[in-house]
Amino acid sequence: MNAPPCFQDSAAKRVISNLCSQNNIDITLLKDLCEVLNNFSGSGRKEGVQVDLTDCIDRFIDRKKD
């Protein structure tokens, strides 16, 4: 997967990190979800998006259990 450009730019990543921290959002989960959407954007297909998003959320839940 390719990280969206906002996660590659250090200034933007800092802003995202601060917002995630302020709003109690897991930045890894956000990045994973954005990667899925970024990979499907422009493809014109919806098949697989829901499965990939669910997989990201499942991985997040599994990380939190450990």
DSSP file (Angstrom, degrees, kcal/mol; ACC not computed):
  #  RESIDUE AA STRUCTURE BP1 BP2  ACC     N-H-->O    O-->H-N    N-H-->O    O-->H-N    TCO  KAPPA ALPHA  PHI   PSI    X-CA   Y-CA   Z-CA
    1    1 A M              0   0    0      0, 0.0     2,-0.5     0, 0.0    35,-0.1   0.000 360.0 360.0 360.0 152.4    0.0    0.0    0.0
    2    2 A N        -     0   0    0     33,-0.3    37,-0.1    34,-0.0    36,-0.1  -0.910 360.0-126.3-107.9 130.1    1.0    3.6   -0.6
    3    3 A A        -     0   0    0     -2,-0.5    29,-0.1     1,-0.1     5,-0.1  -0.501  35.0-104.3 -70.3 140.6    0.7    6.1    2.2
    4    4 A P    >   -     0   0    0      0, 0.0     3,-2.1     0, 0.0     4,-0.5  -0.281  35.1-105.8 -60.6 153.0   -1.3    9.2    1.1
    5    5 A P  G >> S+     0   0    0      0, 0.0     4,-1.5     0, 0.0     3,-1.4   0.799 117.1  66.0 -53.3 -32.8    0.9   12.3    0.4
    6    6 A C  G 34 S+     0   0    0      1,-0.3    10,-0.2     2,-0.2    -3,-0.0   0.755 101.0  50.3 -64.9 -21.5   -0.2   13.9    3.7
    7    7 A F  G <4 S+     0   0    0     -3,-2.1    -1,-0.3     1,-0.1    -4,-0.1   0.527 108.5  53.0 -90.6  -7.1    1.6   11.1    5.6
    8    8 A Q  T <4 S+     0   0    0     -3,-1.4     2,-0.5    -4,-0.5    -2,-0.2   0.697  91.0  82.1 -97.3 -24.4    4.8   11.6    3.6
    9    9 A D  S  X S-     0   0    0     -4,-1.5     4,-2.8     1,-0.1     5,-0.2  -0.719  73.1-146.1 -84.1 125.5    5.2   15.3    4.2
   10   10 A S  H  > S+     0   0    0     -2,-0.5     4,-1.9     1,-0.2    -1,-0.1   0.873  96.5  48.1 -64.1 -38.6    6.8   16.0    7.6
   11   11 A A  H  > S+     0   0    0      2,-0.2     4,-1.9     1,-0.2    -1,-0.2   0.931 115.2  44.6 -67.6 -44.6    4.9   19.2    8.3
   12   12 A A  H  > S+     0   0    0      1,-0.2     4,-2.7     2,-0.2    -2,-0.2   0.897 111.7  53.4 -65.4 -39.7    1.5   17.7    7.4
   13   13 A K  H  X S+     0   0    0     -4,-2.8     4,-2.6     1,-0.2    -1,-0.2   0.876 106.9  52.5 -63.3 -36.9    2.3   14.5    9.4
   14   14 A R  H  X S+     0   0    0     -4,-1.9     4,-2.3    -5,-0.2    -1,-0.2   0.912 110.4  47.6 -64.3 -42.7    3.1   16.7   12.4
   15   15 A V  H  X S+     0   0    0     -4,-1.9     4,-2.6     2,-0.2    -2,-0.2   0.929 113.1  48.2 -63.9 -45.8   -0.3   18.4   12.1
   16   16 A I  H  X S+     0   0    0     -4,-2.7     4,-2.7     1,-0.2     5,-0.2   0.917 111.1  51.2 -60.7 -43.8   -2.1   15.1   11.7
   17   17 A S  H  X S+     0   0    0     -4,-2.6     4,-2.4     1,-0.2    -1,-0.2   0.913 110.8  48.0 -60.9 -43.7   -0.2   13.6   14.7
   18   18 A N  H  X S+     0   0    0     -4,-2.3     4,-2.5     2,-0.2    -2,-0.2   0.914 112.6  48.4 -63.7 -43.3   -1.2   16.6   16.9
   19   19 A L  H  X S+     0   0    0     -4,-2.6     4,-1.7     2,-0.2    -2,-0.2   0.903 111.8  49.6 -64.2 -41.2   -4.9   16.4   15.8
   20   20 A C  H  <>S+     0   0    0     -4,-2.7     5,-2.7    -5,-0.2     4,-0.4   0.920 112.0  48.6 -63.1 -42.8   -4.9   12.6   16.5
   21   21 A S  H ><5S+     0   0    0     -4,-2.4     3,-0.9     1,-0.2    -2,-0.2   0.921 111.6  48.8 -62.7 -44.7   -3.4   13.2   19.9
   22   22 A Q  H 3<5S+     0   0    0     -4,-2.5    -1,-0.2     1,-0.2    -2,-0.2   0.798 119.3  39.0 -65.2 -29.5   -5.9   15.9   20.8
   23   23 A N  T 3<5S-     0   0    0     -4,-1.7    -1,-0.2    -5,-0.2    -2,-0.2   0.242 110.0-116.3-109.4  12.1   -8.9   13.8   19.6
   24   24 A N  T < 5 +     0   0    0     -3,-0.9     2,-0.4    -4,-0.4    -3,-0.2   0.911  62.3 150.5  54.7  48.6   -7.7   10.5   21.0
   25   25 A I      < -     0   0    0     -5,-2.7     2,-0.5    -6,-0.1    -1,-0.2  -0.931  51.6-119.1-112.7 134.3   -7.4    8.9   17.5
   26   26 A D     >  -     0   0    0     -2,-0.4     4,-2.3     1,-0.2     5,-0.2  -0.606  19.1-154.7 -73.5 118.3   -4.9    6.2   16.7
   27   27 A I  H  > S+     0   0    0     -2,-0.5     4,-2.6     1,-0.2     5,-0.2   0.828  91.8  55.5 -67.6 -31.9   -2.7    7.6   14.0
   28   28 A T  H  > S+     0   0    0      2,-0.2     4,-2.6     1,-0.2    -1,-0.2   0.920 108.9  47.2 -66.7 -42.6   -1.7    4.1   12.7
   29   29 A L  H  > S+     0   0    0      2,-0.2     4,-2.7     1,-0.2     5,-0.2   0.934 112.8  49.5 -62.3 -45.7   -5.4    3.2   12.2
   30   30 A L  H  X S+     0   0    0     -4,-2.3     4,-2.5     1,-0.2    -2,-0.2   0.924 112.1  48.1 -59.1 -45.4   -6.0    6.6   10.5
   31   31 A K  H  X S+     0   0    0     -4,-2.6     4,-2.4     2,-0.2    -1,-0.2   0.927 112.1  49.3 -62.2 -45.5   -3.0    6.1    8.2
   32   32 A D  H  X S+     0   0    0     -4,-2.6     4,-2.0     2,-0.2    -2,-0.2   0.920 112.8  47.0 -60.5 -45.2   -4.1    2.5    7.3
   33   33 A L  H  X S+     0   0    0     -4,-2.7     4,-2.2     1,-0.2    -1,-0.2   0.903 112.5  49.7 -64.3 -41.1   -7.7    3.6    6.5
   34   34 A C  H  X S+     0   0    0     -4,-2.5     4,-2.8    -5,-0.2    -1,-0.2   0.873 108.0  54.5 -65.5 -36.6   -6.5    6.5    4.4
   35   35 A E  H  X S+     0   0    0     -4,-2.4     4,-2.6     2,-0.2   -33,-0.3   0.922 107.7  49.8 -62.6 -43.7   -4.1    4.2    2.5
   36   36 A V  H  X S+     0   0    0     -4,-2.0     4,-1.5     1,-0.2    -2,-0.2   0.952 114.3  44.0 -59.5 -49.4   -7.1    1.9    1.7
   37   37 A L  H  X S+     0   0    0     -4,-2.2     4,-1.4     1,-0.2    -2,-0.2   0.891 113.0  52.3 -63.8 -38.9   -9.1    4.8    0.4
   38   38 A N  H  < S+     0   0    0     -4,-2.8    -1,-0.2     1,-0.2    -2,-0.2   0.895 108.1  51.1 -63.6 -40.6   -6.2    6.3   -1.4
   39   39 A N  H  < S+     0   0    0     -4,-2.6    -1,-0.2     1,-0.2    -2,-0.2   0.808 115.2  42.1 -68.1 -29.5   -5.5    3.0   -3.2
   40   40 A F  H >< S+     0   0    0     -4,-1.5     3,-1.8    -5,-0.2     4,-0.5   0.642  88.8 110.3 -91.0 -15.7   -9.2    2.7   -4.3
   41   41 A S  T 3< S+     0   0    0     -4,-1.4    -3,-0.0     1,-0.3    -4,-0.0  -0.361  87.6  10.0 -66.1 136.4   -9.6    6.4   -5.3
   42   42 A G  T 3  S+     0   0    0     -2,-0.1    -1,-0.3     1,-0.1    -2,-0.1   0.362  98.9 104.2  80.7  -5.9   -9.9    6.9   -9.0
   43   43 A S  S <  S-     0   0    0     -3,-1.8    -2,-0.1     2,-0.2     3,-0.1   0.740  77.4-139.0 -80.3 -20.9  -10.3    3.3   -9.7
   44   44 A G        +     0   0    0     -4,-0.5     2,-0.4     1,-0.2    -3,-0.1   0.557  67.0 107.1  75.6   6.7  -14.0    3.6  -10.3
   45   45 A R        -     0   0    0     -5,-0.4    -1,-0.2     1,-0.1    -2,-0.2  -0.920  46.5-173.8-121.1 147.6  -14.6    0.4   -8.4
   46   46 A K    >>  +     0   0    0     -2,-0.4     3,-1.8    -3,-0.1     4,-0.5   0.573  50.9 114.9-108.2 -16.3  -16.1   -0.2   -5.0
   47   47 A E  T 34 S+     0   0    0      1,-0.3    -2,-0.1     2,-0.1     0, 0.0  -0.355  83.8  14.7 -62.0 128.9  -15.6   -3.9   -4.7
   48   48 A G  T 3> S+     0   0    0     -2,-0.1     4,-2.6     4,-0.0    -1,-0.3   0.152  94.5 103.3  96.9 -18.9  -13.1   -4.7   -1.9
   49   49 A V  H <> S+     0   0    0     -3,-1.8     4,-2.7     1,-0.2     5,-0.2   0.955  84.1  45.7 -61.8 -50.0  -13.2   -1.3   -0.2
   50   50 A Q  H  X S+     0   0    0     -4,-0.5     4,-2.5     1,-0.2    -1,-0.2   0.900 114.0  49.2 -61.1 -42.0  -15.4   -2.5    2.7
   51   51 A V  H  > S+     0   0    0      2,-0.2     4,-2.4     1,-0.2    -1,-0.2   0.929 112.8  46.9 -64.1 -45.3  -13.4   -5.7    3.1
   52   52 A D  H  X S+     0   0    0     -4,-2.6     4,-1.9     2,-0.2    -2,-0.2   0.891 112.9  48.9 -66.0 -39.3  -10.1   -3.8    3.2
   53   53 A L  H  X S+     0   0    0     -4,-2.7     4,-2.1    -5,-0.2    -1,-0.2   0.913 111.5  49.9 -65.0 -41.8  -11.5   -1.2    5.7
   54   54 A T  H  X S+     0   0    0     -4,-2.5     4,-2.7    -5,-0.2    -2,-0.2   0.894 108.1  53.6 -62.8 -40.0  -12.8   -3.9    7.9
   55   55 A D  H  X S+     0   0    0     -4,-2.4     4,-2.4     2,-0.2    -1,-0.2   0.901 107.7  51.0 -61.0 -41.4   -9.4   -5.6    7.8
   56   56 A C  H  X S+     0   0    0     -4,-1.9     4,-2.0     2,-0.2    -2,-0.2   0.922 112.1  46.3 -61.1 -45.0   -7.7   -2.4    8.9
   57   57 A I  H  X S+     0   0    0     -4,-2.1     4,-2.5     2,-0.2    -2,-0.2   0.898 111.2  52.1 -66.7 -40.5  -10.2   -2.1   11.8
   58   58 A D  H  X S+     0   0    0     -4,-2.7     4,-2.5     2,-0.2    -2,-0.2   0.907 109.2  49.8 -62.0 -42.0   -9.7   -5.7   12.8
   59   59 A R  H  X S+     0   0    0     -4,-2.4     4,-2.4     2,-0.2    -1,-0.2   0.898 110.2  51.6 -62.9 -39.6   -5.9   -5.3   12.8
   60   60 A F  H  X S+     0   0    0     -4,-2.0     4,-2.1     2,-0.2    -2,-0.2   0.929 110.5  47.6 -61.7 -45.9   -6.3   -2.3   15.0
   61   61 A I  H  X S+     0   0    0     -4,-2.5     4,-1.5     1,-0.2    -2,-0.2   0.905 111.1  51.3 -63.5 -41.3   -8.5   -4.2   17.5
   62   62 A D  H  X S+     0   0    0     -4,-2.5     4,-1.2     1,-0.2    -1,-0.2   0.895 109.0  51.2 -63.3 -39.6   -6.1   -7.1   17.5
   63   63 A R  H  < S+     0   0    0     -4,-2.4     3,-0.3     1,-0.2    -1,-0.2   0.898 109.4  50.6 -62.9 -39.5   -3.2   -4.6   18.3
   64   64 A K  H  < S+     0   0    0     -4,-2.1    -1,-0.2     1,-0.2    -2,-0.2   0.777 104.4  58.0 -71.5 -26.4   -5.2   -3.1   21.2
   65   65 A K  H  <        0   0    0     -4,-1.5    -1,-0.2     1,-0.2    -2,-0.2   0.826 360.0 360.0 -70.3 -31.5   -5.9   -6.6   22.7
   66   66 A D     <        0   0    0     -4,-1.2    -1,-0.2    -3,-0.3    -2,-0.2   0.479 360.0 360.0 -76.3 360.0   -2.2   -7.3   23.0
